[in-house]
Amino acid sequence: MSKAIMVHEVGGPEVMKWEEHDPGQPGEGEVRVRQTAAGVNFIDVYFRTGVYKAPQMPFALGKEGAGVVTAVGPARTVSRSATASPITASPAAMPKRWWSRRTRP
C-alpha cells in the first residue's frame, strides 16, 4: 500500500488528505509507476477548487511525475531495461484512469 494526497470533494486546501492508497494492478495498456518525483501544478489546483471538473473523484494530486515502472498490464510489451529505467509522464500522454492508479514511494 502506498500513500497519496487524495481529494474526495471540491474545496480549499483543507480537502487534501494524506492517506493510504492502493493503486491496484494495471489494466490493459497501462503500467504502474512508483513515483520518485511528483509535480503539483495549476491543473491539480483547478481540479481541487472546481475550476475544471476532475475526471473522477477521488483523485490523487500530482498529475505530472517521474518514476520507475513497477508493473505492466496485459497486452503491453515493455523491455526489461525499460522497467528499470526512469520515466516521465504527463496527463496528455496517459489514460484518465492512470491519474488515480500510480503509486508513491
FENWO-V159443 format. One record per backbone hydrogen bond with DSSP energy under -0.5 kcal/mol. NH is the residue of the N-H (numbers start at 0). CO is the residue of the C=O. Records with the same first field share a line. If there is no record, write none. Layout:
BEGIN
NH=CO / CO
END
This chain:
BEGIN
1=20
3=18
5=3 / 16
6=58
7=14
10=47
14=11
15=12
16=5
18=3 / 16
20=1
22=20
28=73
29=26
31=70
33=67
34=32 / 102
35=65
36=65
38=63
39=37
40=38
43=40
44=40
45=41
46=42
47=43
48=44
49=45
50=45
51=45
57=6
58=6
60=4
63=38
64=88
65=36
66=86
67=33
68=84
69=31
70=31
72=29
75=72
77=75
82=78
83=79 / 80
84=81
86=66
88=64
92=89
93=89 / 90
97=94
98=94 / 95
99=96
100=97
101=97
102=32
104=34
END
